[in-house]
Amino acid sequence: MGRAKVNDLLDFFVGKYGGEHTIAFQQARLNFIQSMAAYSVACYILQIKDRHNGNIMIDGEGHIVHIGKPTVGSDFVC
């Protein structure tokens, strides 16, 4: 038993927003891409480390949401 897991981002998006050709899916994908790009640039410029899948969630519109405390200068990379 236990929690059901979705290990594939595409499967998650299709399950939540509908097929790949729906407007909701395309908008969520665009939101995800734009927020991930901005997040990656910010992490690189600010040298924020310790970012991994356990620190990132996806909101209802497809944007990534950062949780946890970032560690500046740690061994983990953005």
C-alpha positions in Angstrom: 0.0 0.0 0.0 1.4 3.4 0.9 1.3 6.6 -1.1 0.8 6.5 -4.8 3.8 8.0 -6.5 4.1 9.7 -9.9 7.7 9.7 -10.9 7.3 11.2 -14.3 6.7 14.9 -14.7 4.8 14.4 -17.9 2.5 11.9 -16.3 1.9 14.3 -13.5 1.1 17.2 -15.8 -1.2 15.0 -18.0 -3.0 13.7 -15.0 -3.5 17.2 -13.4 -4.1 19.4 -16.5 -5.3 17.0 -19.2 -3.7 15.9 -22.4 -0.7 17.6 -24.0 -2.9 19.4 -26.5 -5.2 21.1 -23.9 -4.9 24.8 -23.1 -4.6 24.0 -19.4 -1.7 21.7 -20.0 0.1 24.1 -22.3 -0.4 27.0 -19.9 0.9 24.9 -16.9 3.9 23.8 -19.0 4.7 27.4 -19.9 4.4 28.5 -16.3 6.7 25.6 -15.2 9.3 26.4 -17.9 9.3 30.1 -17.1 9.5 29.7 -13.3 12.2 27.0 -13.6 14.3 29.2 -15.8 14.0 32.2 -13.5 14.8 30.0 -10.5 17.8 28.5 -12.1 19.2 31.9 -13.1 18.6 33.3 -9.6 20.3 30.2 -8.0 23.3 30.6 -10.2 23.7 34.4 -9.6 23.1 34.2 -5.9 25.0 30.9 -5.5 22.1 29.3 -3.6 22.8 25.7 -3.1 21.1 22.6 -1.6 18.2 22.7 -4.1 16.9 19.3 -5.0 13.5 17.6 -5.7 12.7 17.5 -2.0 12.9 21.4 -1.9 10.7 22.0 -5.0 6.9 21.7 -5.3 4.6 22.6 -8.2 1.6 24.9 -7.4 -1.9 24.6 -9.0 -0.9 26.6 -12.1 2.3 24.8 -12.9 4.8 27.2 -11.3 7.6 25.8 -9.2 7.5 26.7 -5.5 10.6 26.6 -3.4 10.4 25.3 0.2 13.1 24.8 2.8 16.0 27.1 3.6 18.6 27.6 0.9 22.2 27.2 2.0 24.8 29.5 0.5 28.1 27.9 -0.3 27.2 24.3 0.6 28.3 21.2 -1.3 25.0 20.8 -3.2 24.4 22.7 -6.4 21.3 24.4 -7.7 
